[in-house]
Amino acid sequence: MSNEAYAGTIRLTVAQATIRFLSNQYSERDGVEQRLIAGAFGIFGHGNVAGIGQALLQNEIARADGEQEMPYIMPRNEQGQVHAAAAFAKTTNRLQTYMCTASIGPGSLNMVTGAALATTNRLPVLLFPSDQFATRVPDPVLQQLEDPTSLDVSVNDAFRPVSRFFDRINRPEQLIPSLLNAMRVLTDPAETGAVTIAMPQDVQAEVFDWPVELFRKRVWHVRRPVPEPAALERAVALIKAAKRPLIIAGGGTIYAGASEELRALATATGAHLAWVPRRSGERGGIEAGLLPGLLPGGRPVADPEARAQVEQAWNLGPEHLLPAAPGRDATAILSALLEGDLGGAVVGGIDLRDFPDPGLARAALAASGFTVQLEVRRSEVSEHADVVLPVAPAVEKNGTFVNWEGRVRPFGQAHVSRSRTDRQVLGMLADEMGVDLQVDDLVVLHEQLADLGLWRGQRPSVAFGPAPAVCAGAPVAADDGVEARLTTHKPMLDAGRLQDGEPFLAATALRPVARVGADLAQRLSLAAGQEVTVATAAGSITLPAVVGGVSDGTVWLPECSAGSTVHQTLGAGHGSQVTVTHAAEVLR
């Protein structure tokens, strides 16, 4: 569109101008563009219903030329909507987010905690808390919570210390620099976090002649700063000189799409890799000894001293000493069931799709002599179970998570019920088998783990070998195509069973796409938005393509989303070799 098309002005309210502006903002990294503000969360009341509320409704039913759709989702809690926006930003590698609006006073104040979380974790969220009348003519108004000792202060000033950018719009023309600075902060990988623009309820409805230029499509480039050569040389020297180099990686590696590069660095240098995952509870599971080669406290099974410490804590006699060999992992357990080496199984809180090989899991449970299931909702496992024992969902029990700093994060029981927890059910099963697991009292259990403590002895080294050429049972398809390495993980919102019957939550999920390395896209003459087919001998998945965001030679698929069930359809997993074909070529 020519520059002349953006000449002149257009009369809109402040709220209408805000929505029109946001609908035309895009982020770009590595040549891939996407809407920066994917939609709006909003809870309406006095303060925003006649302003931003009206503008969002108009966008839905009478959208003007040059204004893009701004999907609206109605949440149930102001803090929850900010958390949802932050989660969405996390799943999109901080290239997209949602705007959030709330009514004046307590409604807006509820968003402060969510803003603090987003800023602490460098997650972009855009907040529009309603504010007191800029004219102050009708003041005081119920629930505004303004400060009677200083009339230019409202409850929204609580957002200042937890926001990376804060502004209050007292005149319509102030909106222009405020929105532009907001976009700058949202797309800055180092400075991003909560961006708060307080909107007085009367200013939202004021009309102004806006320059049309303000509403043109803007693309905000998410930078990849090049490291200083001197700093890079110092880092290389430190790694080379280190006797036991350790690399600590977190979400930034994922946001940058640099996971494979990090793995290659660890392999090339021999450095240990301390990964800080994004899922809660993983460290707690490791400390509890839920890996085949570990005992509680992260103690290696093969270490005699480690076994002795646990045997003493559990009061085990000479006739019940712990084995020195590692236990079975999930695949080994399933194989043992299938071969008859195990007579039965207890399955709790897992779907068959979660296993590396869902086919093996299905066959193993069919062959199992007796299967007990612990579950909240009916699943495919239930079809194979001889006994299904219902257990309490998370909101109906208390417990703890351990974060990756080692800090215990307890949570209380939010909803009173008579449902038994997993711990109680497992304890009762053990009692029937003549074994006392000593898990009746959660406080006592925590004390026992605290007394045992973490392992301070020697830890076995971890070798980073090359990724497997193919996943077991999934050879590369014989059809013509470009060979690639598959990468995959579960998005925050996917086709999980606990989302059944929640269409509004499901509506916030990302549209399934295939992210294709730039080199593969070039070889296939593939453009963004065109469909691409990823195949193995077991099957194929066809999705719209997004070029970039992954390493050369790789293609990423959502692990378990609508139209993309990697394990079931492809018989493949992370690191498998697949073929990638332009879908148009497949059709021909």
N, C-alpha and C positions, 0 to 999 in steps of 0.2 A: 504494500500500500504506500502511496506517495506521501510525502510530508504534508502536502496540501490537504490531505484528508484529515489531518489532525489539527488544522487551523480552526480558530474560533473558540467559542465557549458553549457549554451546555448547562442548563439549570437543573440541579439535583439537590436533594437534601444531603447532609453530611453522611448519614447512614447509607443512602443510595450510592453516593460517591465511593464510600468505603468498600462496599460489596463489588461494585463494578471494577474498581481498581484491583482488588484481590483476585478477581476471576481471571485477570489477564497477566498474572505474575507467574513466571516459570523459573525453574532452576536447571542448570546444565553442568554436567561433569563428563569429561572424556567424550564430548560430542553428542551426548544423550540428553534430551530435554524431557521434562515432565512438569505438570502443574505443581507449583510450590504449595499453594493452599488447596488441598484436595477437597475440602468441604467444611461445614460449620457444625459445631455442637452449640446448643443454646437452651437455656432455661429462662423463660420470660416472666416478667412481672412489671410493676411500675419501675420505670427507669430505662427499660429497653424495648418493651413490646411495641411502642409507637414509633420507635426509631429503627434499630437494627432488625427487630422482628418484622416490621413492615417491609423493609428492604429485602430481606430474605424471602418473604412471601411473594413479593413482586418478582423477584428473580425466578421463582418457580412457576408462576402462572402467567406472567406478562413480561418476559425478559426483553429488554431493549436491544436494538442492533448494536453489535460490538461488545455485548456483555455475555460472558461465558456462564455456563451452569455452575451454581454453587450449591451442591447437594447439602441438605439439612438433615441432621439426625437429632432426635430429642432424647437426651439422657434422663436419668432419674436423680442425679446428684451432681452438684457443681464441681466438687473435688474429683469425683469419678471421671467427669468429662475431660478434665485436664490430664489425668493419668492416662486415659484412652488416647488422647492426642499425642502424648509423649511416647506411648507404646507404638502408635502408628509411625511416628517419626523414627523410632528405633528400627522397626522392621523395614523401613524404606532407606536405611543407611543415611538418615538425616537429610534426604533430598526432598522430602515432602512432610507436611504436617497439616493439622487442622486449626482453625480459629475457634475460640470459645467465648461465649458471651453469657452474662448473668445479670440478674436484676440488682438493684441498688441495695446497699447495706449488707445484711447477713449472707445474701445470695452470692455477691461478689467476694465477700470475705472468705467464703468456703473454698475459693480457688487458690488461696495463698499457699497452702501446703503442696498442692500440685505444682505450683510455680517453683517452689523451693526445690522439689525433687527434680524438675526438668533442668533448672539451672545447675544444680549440683552435678548432674549427669551429662551436662552439655547436650541436651536434647531440645530442639527448637519447638516451641509452642507459642501461639499468638493469642493473647488474652485481651478482651474488651469488657472490663468491668464497668457497669454503669456508675455514674457519679452524681453528686448533688447539683442542683441547678446552678449554672454559671452566673445567671442573673441574680440569684439568691432572693428573688421576689417572693416565691411561695414558701420559703423556708420558715420554720423547720417542717420537714415532711417525715411521716412515720417511717422508721427503719433506715433512714439515711446514715445514722451513726456519725454525723459530722462532729467535729471537735468544737465545743462552745467557747473554748478559750482562744481559738485561732481559726477564723472563718475560712481560711484558704487551705485547711487540712481536712481530709475526710478519711474514712476507713481505708480507702484505696491507697493511701500513702504507705500502708503496710506492705504493699508490693515492691516498694523501692529497693529494699535490701536483698530481695530474692529475685530480682529481674536483671537481665543483662542490658535492657533498655526500658526506660519508663518515661512516659509523657502524659500530659493531661491537655485535652483539646478544649480550650475556652472560647476560641473563635474559629469559624469554618476554615479560614485560610491557613490556620496552623496545621491542618490535617496533611497538607502536601509534604512538607519536610518530615513530618512525623512518620508517615507511611513509608517514605523512601528510606529513612534511617532504620525503620523496623525490618524492612526486607534485607538491608545490608547486614544487620546483626543475625537474622535468621539463617542466612547463607554463609556465614563466616564459620568455618570448622573449628576455630580456636575460641571464638567469642560467643558462640551461639548459646542459647538457653531460653528462658522465658522472656518474651517481649510483651510489655504491658502498655496499652494505650487506654487511659481512663476517659470515658465518654460521658460528660454531663448530659442528663436526660433531655434538657431543652436544646442543647447544641445539636444532638443527633437529628432533630427534626427541622433545624434551620436550613433554609435554601441558600444556595450560593451559585454564582456563575463560574463554573470550573473550566479551566483550559482543557480542551479535548485531548491535547497531548498527554495529559496525565493518565488517560485510560488506554493508551496503546499497549500492545504486547511488549513486556519487558522480560528479558532473559538475564537472570542473575547467575554469574559463573562461580561455581564452587571451586575455589582454587586448590591446587596441589603445590604448595611451596617447595622449591628446590632447596635441599640442604646446602648449607655453606660448605665449600670444599674443606676448609680447615676443621670445622666441626666433624665432618665425616671422617677425615684422616685421624682425628683423635679417637673417635669411636672404634675405628678399625684397629688402631694401635692397642687400645685397651682390651679388645677381644682377643687379639693375638697373644698378648702378654699374660692373660688370665689363665690360671691353672685350672679352674672350674668355672668357665663362663656361664652365666645365667641370663636368659632373656625373659623378661616379664612382659606379657602381651595382654591386651584387653580389648574392649569394644572398638577402640580406634582402628585396630587392624581390620576388623570386619567392616567398619564404616568405609574404610579406604579400599576395600576389595583386595587386600594384600595378604590374605591367609596363605596362599600357595607360596608367595615370595618369602614369607616368614618361615614356613616349613623348609624351604630350600636353604635359607640362611642357617637355620639350626643344624641341618644335615651337613652343610659344607664346612661349618666351623666346629662341629662337635659340641656346640653349646647346649646346655639343658634349657628346656622350654617350659616356663611356668605360665600356663594359660589361665587367664581369669575369665571364665565363661559368663554368659549373660543370664543363665538360668539359676534361680535360687534353689538351694537345697543340695546342690551337687557336692560341695565340700562336706556337708553333714553326712551324706551317704558314704563318702570315702572314709571319713573318720569313724563311721560305724562299722567299717570293714565289709562293704557291699561289693567289693571286687574279688575275683577268685583267689588272688594272691595276697589278700590283705586280711588282717585281724583288726579289731577295734583300735582306734587311735592311730590308724595308718601303719600298723606294725606288719612287716613282711612275714608271711607264713613260714618261709624257709629259714628264718633266723631263730635258733634255739632260745636265745634270751627273750626275744619277743613272745614266743610261745609260752615260755615259763611265766612271764609277767601276766599274761591273760589267764593261764591255768590257775595261778594263785588268786587272782581277782575273782574267778568263778568257782573257787574252792573245788577244783577237779582233783580227784584222787588218781593214783597210778593206773587204775583200770580204765580211766576216761581221758587219757592224754590227747591233746590236739594233734591231728595229722600234720606231717611236714610238707606234704605235697599240696599244691594249689587245688582249689575246688573247681567245679565245672562252671563255665560261663553259660549264658543263655542258650547259645547254639549247641553246646555240648549236652546240656540238660535235655533239650528237645531231641537230639540224636539218640541219647540213651533211652528216652521214652519210646521212640520209634523202633529201636532195636530190641526192646524188652529188658534192658539192663536196669531200668527203673520201673516200678510197678504203678506209680501214680504221681500226681503233681498238685501243688497248691499254686493257683494263679491269682494274683491280686493287682488290680489297677492298671492293667495293660491290655491293649488291643492287639489283635493278630497283625495288624498293619505296622505295629511298632517294631516287630522283630526284623532282623536283617533279611531273613528268608521267610515271608509269610506262608509260602507253600509248605515248608518244612514244619512250621508251627501248626498248621492245620492238620497235616498228616500225623504229627506226634500226638496231638490231643485226641485224634480219632483212635489212635492205637493205645492210649493210656488206659491202664486197668481201672483207675479211679481218679477222678479229677474234682477238686474243690475250688470254687471260685469265690473270691472276696471282691465285691463290686458295688458301685453306687447305682449304675444303670445297666440294663440288659445289653449284651454285646454278642458278637459271634462266638466268643468263648463260652457263653452260656449254653449254646447249642451242644457243646461237647461235655459240659459239666454234669457230674452226677449229683452234686450238691452245690447250691448257690447261697452264700451267706451274705446278706446285705450289711454294709458297713456305712458309717457316718461320713458324709462329705466334709470338706474342709471347714465350712461354716458351722458345723455341728460338733466340732471337737477342738481341743487346744493342742498346742505343740510348739515346735521351734524350727527355725531355719538357722543354719550357720552360713554367714556370708564368707566371701573369699579372703577377708581380712581375719577370719577366725572369730568374729563377733557373733554371739548368740542373739538371735532375734526371736523372742517368744511371741506367740499370738494366742489370744484367748478365744473361748467359745462364743461365737456371735449369736447363735440361735440355740435355744434350749430344746433338746430332744432326748428321747430315750434310746436312740440308736447307739450301738456299740462301735467303738473305734476299731481300726485294723489291729492295733496293739492288743486290745482286749480279746478280740476274736482269735488271734493267733495264740494268745496265752491260754484260752479255753481249749483250743485244739490240742495244744501241748499237754495240758492237764489230763485230757482223755487218753493220751498216749503215755501217761506216767512220768512226764517231764515237767518240771517247774522252771519256766523261763524267767521268773522273778521280774515280770513287767507289769504287775498289778498297779503299782504306784509310780506315776510319772516322775514325781519329785525324787524318789529313791533311785530311780533309773538314771536320772541326770547326775545325782551325787556319785553313783558308781562309775559313770563315765568320766566325771571330773577327777575322781581319785585315781583312776587308771592313767589319765593324761595322754598326751600325744607321744608318739615314738620319737626318741632322740638319738637313736643309733644310726648305723649305716643304712642307707637306702639303695636299692638296686638301681643301676643306670637304665635309662630308657633310650633305645636306639630308634632313630627315625629312618626307616628304610623307605624305598620307593613305594608308591601306591600300587596296589595290585593291578595287573593288566586288565583283568575282567573280574567281575563278581562271579562267585560260584554259581554255575547253572545258567549263566547269561552270556554266552559268547556273542561277539559282535555280529550284527546282521550281515548277511552276505550281499545284500543289495548295494548298488553304487551309492556312494556318499562320502563325506569327509569324516575321517576318524577324529574323535575328540575325547577328552577326559571329562567325565561327568562330575559336577559338584552339586550338592544338594543339602538342604536343611529345611526344617519346618518353620514357616512364618509364624508370627505370634498368633494370628487368626488363620485357621485353615479348615479342613474338613473333619475336625475332631468330633467325637461323639458327644462330648459335653456341650457342644454348640447346637445340637439338634433342637429344633423348636424355638430358636432365637434368631428370627429373621433380621431384627434390627442390629444385633451384634454382628451377624454374618455380613450385613451390608457394609460394615466398616473394613472388611477384609480386602487385601490387595487383590487386584485382578491377576490371575495366574499368567505369567509370561515366561518365556525362555530367554535368559541372558546369554548372549553369544559373544565370544571373544572377537575383537575387531578383525583379527587375521582370518578367522573362519568366515565371518560375514563378507569379507572382501573376496575370498575364494568362491563363495556361493552366490556372489552378486546380490546379497541380502540387504535390504533396507529395513530400518526400524518400522515396526507395525506389520510387516509381512509375516506370514506364517512359516514356521520352521518345524520340521519333523525330527525328533530324536528317537533312535531305534536301537534295539538289540534283536537277537534272534527270538526272544520271548514276546516282543510286542513293540508298539511305538506310541509316542505322545506327540501331538501337534498343538502348538501354542503360538500366539503372536510373539514376535521377536523384539527384544531390546538389545541393541548393539552396544557392547562395552559393559563396564562394571565388573568384569571377570578377567582373569589372566588370559593371555593368548593360548589358543589350543584347548580351551575349556568351554563348556556350556553348563549353565546352572538351571535347574528345574526345582520348583517347590516340591518338597518331598511327599506331602499328602494334602493336596488341594483339589478343588473341583476340576476335573479334566487332567489331573497330573498326580497319579498315584504311582510313584517311582518303583517301589518295591514290588507291588502286585503286577503292574503292567509291564515293566521292563525286566523284572527279576534282577535289578541292579541296585547299586548303592553308591555312596560317595567314593570317588576314585575309580569307578568302573570305566571301561572303554566303551564308547558308543559311536554310532554314526549319526551325522547331522546332514539333513537334506533340505533344500528349499522346497517347501510344501507344494509350490506350483510344479516343480519338477516331478514330484511324486504323483500328482494328479495326471500329468501327461504320460 
